[in-house]
Amino acid sequence: MNMFMTQYENRNHMRRLPTNYQSNKMAYYLPHHGVLKPDSSTTKLRVVFNGSSPSSTGRSLNDIMHTYADLNPNIVDVLIWIHKYRYLFSTDITKMYRQILVHQDDWDLQRILWIDELGNEVIYQSTTVTYGTRAAPFLAVRTLLQLIQDAVPPIKYGRYVDNIFGGADNPTQLVGTTTQLRDLCMAGGFALAKWHSTNEEVITAIEVPPNPKQSFNLTEDATKILGLQWRSHEDIFSFSTSLAPQATTTSKRTILSDIAKLFDPLGFASPVIIRAKLLLQELWLHSVEWNDPLPAQVVNRWHTIRRELQTLNELTIPRWFKTKETSNIELHGFADASQLAMAAVIYMAIYNEENEPTVTFICSKTRVAPLKKLTITKLELTTALLLSKLTTRIKTSLNLRIRATHLWTDSRVNLTWIKAHPSRWKEFVCNRVTQIQELTAEAQWRYVPGTSNPADCASRGLTTQQLKTHPLWWTDPPWTLTPNSWPTQPIDKEDQCDQEARPSISLIATIKTSEYD
């Protein structure tokens, strides 16, 4: 801690107040403590400041500080964006918050009380944006965005807090992007460090600092990209599931704690993780208290699921989508629901110059079925809306030319609802069909048999071993690449669809003409 605080002072990120310092300004002392991060390559000990701790007035600094807008992009958007380039690099802004000065009038609101090595009481003022204060994320990102007028694409699309990612379809473009980014950030006072790349040519384009911890790394086992393990030398993603040792007593609290540690923003392992979420929902349905011991049958089920979750580390997913700026792309999205869960999954068919296709998994999204029971057709319609929203997000994130979008469901009733005017249906169906039609105006809704629907994997659940080699989950049905083989929709009886039709009102009028007219 002493070393950290000394560095903080030596870098002019805070200043020591003289013993006779007096001020009439409102002051706040930031509580702080150290956090050990053994897996960090640069900062093993990080000091965290708590701007939410109440003062003698009963209010904290964060209570009176404006929050501002969240300027960070959605993490899914960033992860989708970095999949589309053949070559990729990642870098971090060094001590991002501490590169930004705070106005001198506000320094007294960031006082720090410390005992130095000699046992003397010292009072500091933090002169830079301080992590732990409510406005810090906004101030840091807003300052970075001040460079946006001259920004290269990584700052526009590939940033998240202090992480920046960039890519290109060839090494020359990648080197150009990297050097532009470095120069632009340095001009704004942001030094970049912890570089990783899939291409060695980038190394020679960047002046590597003397500190080896800040050099490029193409050979280490893995680095993290927004919570996902990325092996840059293989260019694959993998999971880092590190659950704590099994608790002596299994309760709803311990199960939720384990589930909260699972991070899968793109839904690679949705069919496995949904099983854990379904078990937790069962506990809610039975009104189990947080710390109550669970029945042996439930405990055994959880132990089985937990072992499956720990084997997710065996999964590896290619990072690159095989896309190029000139690629012809079609999206295929699938929706499915059971009485337990809803699932949407999207694939990309990429056609090269010879019109030869390659299919790749993009992402999936799952939800447990609502506690309020719905008919299976209404659950399927809710899932179709989930797929519609996910498709819209993917198309925006990819920012590529997509020549066609095909959305598939095994609910024939849903297809009838979606293809008709919303006003024909009752409120529940009408509202969802309206949203679906607005979101997917350029897409084609089609029928898929349940046995060929890959979304069925996530709505019912799989084991890790089943998921690793499943013929549908990773590449979607093979017939999607040959339109002549697409399944045709069987004809339904009208009464199956008209159960949600609004009652029709007929007006019959008789007009009589007077014989004297």
N, C-alpha and C positions, 0 to 999 in steps of 0.2 A: 504493500500500500504506500509506504514512504517513497519508494522509487517512482511509482505512478504519479503521486502528487508532485514530486520534484520535477518530473518531466512536464507535467501540466503547467507548472509555473515557469520553467525554463523556456517553454515554447510560447510564452505570453498568452496562454489561453485563460489564465487567471492572474490576478495581481494581489500581492500581500498588502494589507492595510497597515499603516503605521499605528503604533499603540495609542497614540493620542488622537486618532481619527474620530471626528464627530460629524454627524449628518442629520439634518431634519427630515430627510426623505424616508418614506416607508421602506422597511427592510424585511427580508425573509431569509432564514437560514435553511439551506437545503440539506436534509438528512441524506446520508450516503453509506454504502457498504460495498464490499468487494464481492465479485462473482468470479469463480474459477471456471475456465473453459479449457480443459486439457487438450481438446481436439483442435483448438485454434492454432493456425500456423504462424500467427504474428503476435496476438495479444492473449497470453495465458490468463492474466488477471485483468478484469475490467471493473472499474468503479462505477456504480450505478447510483444516480441521484434520484431522490423521491420528491417530486414536486407536489405530490398529493397528500403529504403528511400535514395534518392540521397544526396551525401555529397556536400561540397563546390566545388568539382571538376566536379560535374554533374554526377558522377557515384556512385553507391552504392556498399556495400560489396558483395551482391549477384551477381552484374554484373561481378565481377572479380573472383568469387568463382566457382570452377568446380562443376557441378551438380552430376556427377556419375550416376551409374545405379540404377534403382528401384529394390531393393532386396525384397520388400514385395510380397507375393503371391497374386494371384487374389482373391478378396474378395468372389467371388462365389465359388472358389475351397475350401476355408476354411469353408464356411457355409455348403457346401455339405459334407465335411469330418466329421464335428461334428454331422451330422445326423445319422451316421451309428453305434454309440455306445449306448448300453443300459443305461450306466451311464455316466454322464458328469460333469466336473468341469470347472470353468473359474477363471482366476486371472489376475491381472495387475502387471506390473513391476513398482515399486514405483519410480517416478521421473526419468524415464529411461535415458533421455538425460543428466541429471545432474549427473549421476553416471559415466560419461566418461570424463576423463581429456583431455584437449586440450594441445598441445605442448606449452611450455612457450614462444617460439618465436612468437606465434600467439595471445598472450593475448591482445596486444595493439589493435588488430583489433576487439576486443569485449569490448570496453570501455563503461561504463554506467555513465551518469551524473545524480546526484540525490541531492535533498535538504533534509537534515535530519530534525529531529524534532526541532532542535534549529535554523533552518533557515540557516545553513551553507551549502555551496556548496561542494559536495563530488564527487570524481571521483573513480569509481571502474573499475577493470578488471575482466571480467567473465573468469573463469579458466576451465570451462566445456563446453561441446557441448551445444549450445544455440538454443532453438526452435525459428524459424523465419529466420534462415540462410539456405541458399540453400543446403548445404552439410549435414545438421543435420540428415535427415532421413537415408541417406546412412551410415553415421558414426555410428549411433545408432544400426541399424540392422546388419551392418557388424561386430560390436563388439560382438553382441549377437551370431552371427553365428560362432564366433571363438570357441564357445563351441560345435560346431556341431559334432566333432569327438566322443564325449562321450554323444551325445544328446539322450534324450528319444523322442519318436514320437511327442509330442506336439510342440517341438521346430522345428522339421522338417516340419510338416504339419499343425499344429494348431495354428500358430502365425500370428498376424497382428499388426505391429508397437509394441506397448507395451502391447497388449492383448495376452494372451496365453490360449489355450483351450486344454483339454485332455479328453480321454474317455476310457472305458473298458467295457467288457461284464459281469464282475462280480465285486463285491465290493473289493475283495482281490487285483485284478489287478489294480483297480482304486487307492487304497491306495498306492500300490507300485509305480505307475506312479507319483502320487502326491509327495511322499517323494523324489523320484529321481529328479524330476523337481526342488523342493525347494532347495535341497542340491546342485544341479548343478548350479543353478542361483546364490545362495549365494556364491559359490566358485568363480564365476566371478564378484562378487560385485553388483549383481542385487537382491534387496530385493523384495519379492512378497507380494501383499496386495489385499484387496477387493475380497476375495475368495467367490465363490458360487458353490454349488454342488447339485445334485439330490440325494445324498446318505449321510446319517448322519455318517457313519463309518469313512468318510474322516476326520471329525472334530477331532477325537481322535488321528489321525495319524500325524497331524500338530500341532506344538506348537503355540497356538494362542497368538499373542502379547497382551500386556496389553491394548492397544488402542482398544476399542470395534468397531471402524470404520474399523479395519483391520481383524475382525473375520469372520468366515463363516456365511453365511446367507441362510437359507432354508425356511424362512417364509415370507419375505417381498413381496410386491405385484409383483414387477418385477424388473429385471435389464436388461441392454442393452448388447446385443451381436452383435457387429459390426452394430449397428443401428437398430436391431430388438429387440423388447421387449421379454424377456424370463422369464417366471414364473417358477422358478426352482422347487418349491414344487409341481407344476402340470406337469412340463416338457412339456410346450407348448409355441409356439411362438404366438405373437399377434402384431398388428400394433399400432403405436403411432402417429396418424395423428393429428397434432395440427396446423391447418391453422389459420392465423391471422384473426381478425375481418374483415368482408367484407368491402372493400374500398368503399368510397362514389361514385366514378366513376370507372366503370369497363372498362379496356382497355387491349390491348394485353400484356402490361407490367405486370399488376396485375395478369392476368391469368397465364403467364409464371412463375411469382414468386410463385404462389400457386402450380403449377405442379412440380417445382423444389424442393419443400419440401417433395414430395412423395418419399419414399425409399422402394423399393421392389425388391432387387437384384435377388431373386429366382422366381419372377413372380407369387406369390401366387394370387395376385389380378389383374393380367393382363387384364381380361375381363372388369373390371371397369375402370382402369386407361387409357386404350386405348381410351375410349370415350373422355377423356380430351385432349389427344394428337391429336385426329382427329379434334376436334374443333379448336385447336391452328393452325393446318395445314391449315384449311379453311381460317383463318385470313391471313396467309401468301399468300395463293392463290389470295386473294382479295387485296393484297398490302396495308393492313391496317397499318398505322403508329403506333409507340409504345404507344403513349399517346392519340390517338384519341378515343373519346367516341364511343362505339359500338352500333349498332342498337338494339332496344328493344327486337327483336326476339332472337338475339344472346345472349344478357344479360340474358334473361329468361332461355335459354338452359344452359348457364354456371351456373346459380344459382341452377338449378336442378342437374347438374353433381357435383357441389361443395358439395351439401348436401349429395350426395351419397358417395363422397370421405370421408367426415367426419364420416360416419357410418362404415368405414373400421375397426375402433377400435373394432367392434363387432365380427370380424373374429378371430378364434383361430385355430392354426395348430399344430398337434402333432410334437414334435421335433424328436423323434426316428423313424427311418425307419423300425424297427422290424427286422433288419438284424443281423446276427452273422457271425463269420469268416467261419463257416461251411455251411452257407446258400447256396442253389442253386438259382441263380438269373437270371431272364430274364428281358430285357428292352423292353418297347414298346413306340415308339415315333410316334407322329402324327403331320402332317403338313397340313395347310390350308391357303388359301388366298382369299380375296375378292378384289374388286376394291379399297377398302379403307385401308386395313391393311393386314399384314402377321403374322402368328402365328405358333410357334412350341411348343409342350408340351411333356414331357417325364414322364413315369410311371415305377415303378418297381414291378415286380411280384416275391415275395419271397416264396420259397418252403421249408418247414421244413422237418424234418427227415421222416415224414409220407407222404411227397409229397403233403401236404395241402398248398394251396397258400394264400398269403395275398397281396393285391395290395395297393400301396401308391403313392401319387403324389410326384415327385422329384422337377421339376422346369419347367418354361416356359419362352419363349422369344418372344417379339412382336416388330414389326416395322410398322410404317405407310408406306403405299405404296408410291413409289417415285413420285415426281411431274411430271417427264417424264412418260407419259402414256405407259403402256405395256399391251399386251394381257393377259387375265386371265391365259392362260397356261404358259406364261413366268413368271408371278407373282408366280404361283404355283411352278415352277421350282426353282425360287429364294428362295422360302420358304423351299423347299426340301433341298437346300444347307444350309440354316439357321439351319434346323433340324440336318443335318449331322455334322455341326460344334459343335452344342450343345451336341449331343450324344458323340462325341469324348471327349469333355471336361468333361462330367459327368463320363465316364468310367475311365478317368485318375484320377479324384478327388476321386471317391469312392475307387479305389484300392482294389476291391473285385473280386472274381471269378464270371464271368458272362458267363453263358453257352449258351445264345442265345440273339440276338438283332433283333427285328422286327420293321421295320419302315413303317408307313402307310400313304397313301395319297388317296384322292378321285379323283385325276386327272389321268384318264386312259392314257391320252396322255403322261403325265410325266413318267409313269411307262414304257411305250414303249421306250421313249427316254433314260431313265436311264439304261435299260437292254440291250441296243444296244451299239455297239462300238461308242465312241464319234466322230470319224472321219466321221461318216455317216451324221452328222448334221452341220448346218451352225454355224458361229462363236459364237453367243450368247449362243446357246444351247450346242455346243461342249465344250466351256470353263467350263460351270457349271456342265455338266455331267462328265467331266474329274475329277473335284474336288470331286464331290459326290462319284464317284466310288473309288477314292483313300481313302477318309475318311471312307467309309462304306463297305470296301471290305469283311468284315466278317459278315455283316448284310444282312437281307432279306427284300427286298422292297415288300410291299403287298398293295392290294386295300381295302379301307374302304368306305362304302356308306357315303355320306355327312351328312345324318341324324344321323349317329353313330360316327361322328368325333368330339372328344372333343375340338380339336383346333379351330373348328368353333366358340366356345364361345368367344375366344379372338380375332378372326379376324373380328367379327361383334359387340361384346360388350354385356355386361350384367349389370343389376343393382346389388347393393350389396345384396339385398334380394334374387334375382335369383341365385347369385353366392353361397350364403351360403348353399343352398339345392339342387344345380344342380346335376342331376343324373349322368352326365358324367364327369364333371370337376375334381372332387376330386378322383374318383376311376376308370376312363376309362371304356369303354364298357365291360360289364360282360362276353361277349363271348370270350374275349381275353384269358381267362383261360381254354377254351375248344377248342383246335385246330380243332376238327371235326366240330365246328360251325362257323369257320372263313368264311367270305364272299368270294365268288369267283368273279374274275374279268370278267365283260362282254367283249365280243369281239368287238373291234372298227374297223371301216373301215380304211383301210390303208391310204386313202387320208387325214384323220384328223391328222395323225402323220407325213406324208411326206411333209407337208407344210414347215417344217424346214430342209428338206433333202438337202444335197448339190447336185447340178446338176451333173449328171453322164456324163462322156466323153467316147465315144466309138471310137475305132480305127479299121477300116476295111482295110485290105490289101489283095491284090491279087498277088499271086506268079505264074509267068509263067515259065515254063521250056522250054528251047530252044530244038527244035526237033533234033539239032545237038549234044546236051550234052549226 
